[in-house]
């Protein structure tokens, strides 16, 4: 990986946007379309796994968000 995103523990996943059927602000604005959430994330993880990527979850560290999944080409 060339970079690792850091999510603040203050992230609330944009509940107003999601209630309107929109993606969270970070997912919507990711310039490389590398962020996914929900069912779309599960489908993308399976696609990457089939292409030979290693899927893993890093443990949270101070001031980061739990549950972030990463993919790395083996």
C-alpha positions as CSV (number, residue, x, y, z in Angstrom):
1,X,0.0,0.0,0.0
2,X,1.2,3.5,-0.8
3,X,-1.0,5.1,1.8
4,X,-3.2,4.2,4.7
5,X,-6.3,6.3,5.4
6,X,-6.9,7.4,9.0
7,X,-10.5,7.9,10.1
8,X,-11.2,9.9,13.2
9,X,-13.2,8.4,16.0
10,X,-15.4,11.4,15.5
11,X,-16.6,9.9,12.2
12,X,-20.4,9.4,12.3
13,X,-20.7,8.0,8.7
14,X,-22.9,11.0,7.6
15,X,-26.3,9.8,8.9
16,X,-28.2,12.6,7.1
17,X,-26.6,11.7,3.8
18,X,-27.3,8.0,4.3
19,X,-30.9,8.7,5.3
20,X,-31.4,10.4,1.9
21,X,-29.9,7.4,0.2
22,X,-26.5,9.0,-0.5
23,X,-23.1,7.7,0.3
24,X,-21.0,9.1,3.2
25,X,-19.1,12.2,2.1
26,X,-15.7,10.5,2.1
27,X,-16.9,7.6,-0.1
28,X,-18.7,10.0,-2.5
29,X,-15.6,12.2,-2.8
30,X,-12.8,9.6,-2.9
31,X,-10.8,10.7,-6.0
32,X,-9.8,7.1,-6.8
33,X,-13.2,5.5,-5.9
34,X,-11.3,3.3,-3.4
35,X,-13.7,3.6,-0.5
36,X,-16.8,1.4,-0.2
37,X,-19.4,0.8,2.5
38,X,-22.2,-1.7,3.2
39,X,-23.2,-4.3,0.5
40,X,-21.1,-2.6,-2.1
41,X,-18.0,-3.2,0.2
42,X,-18.8,-6.9,0.6
43,X,-19.1,-7.3,-3.2
44,X,-15.9,-5.4,-3.8
45,X,-14.0,-7.5,-1.2
46,X,-15.1,-10.7,-2.9
47,X,-14.1,-9.4,-6.3
48,X,-10.7,-8.4,-5.0
49,X,-10.3,-11.7,-3.2
50,X,-11.0,-13.6,-6.5
51,X,-8.3,-11.5,-8.2
52,X,-5.7,-12.6,-5.7
53,X,-5.8,-9.7,-3.3
54,X,-5.2,-10.3,0.4
55,X,-8.0,-8.8,2.5
56,X,-7.3,-7.8,6.0
57,X,-8.4,-5.6,8.9
58,X,-6.0,-3.6,10.9
59,X,-6.5,-3.1,14.5
60,X,-7.6,0.4,15.6
61,X,-5.0,2.7,17.0
62,X,-5.6,5.9,18.9
63,X,-8.0,8.3,17.1
64,X,-8.8,5.9,14.3
65,X,-12.0,4.0,13.3
66,X,-12.6,0.3,13.9
67,X,-13.8,-2.0,11.1
68,X,-11.6,-0.6,8.3
69,X,-10.8,-3.3,5.7
70,X,-7.8,-3.1,3.4
71,X,-6.8,-5.1,0.3
72,X,-3.2,-5.7,-0.8
73,X,-2.0,-7.5,-3.9
74,X,-0.1,-10.6,-2.9
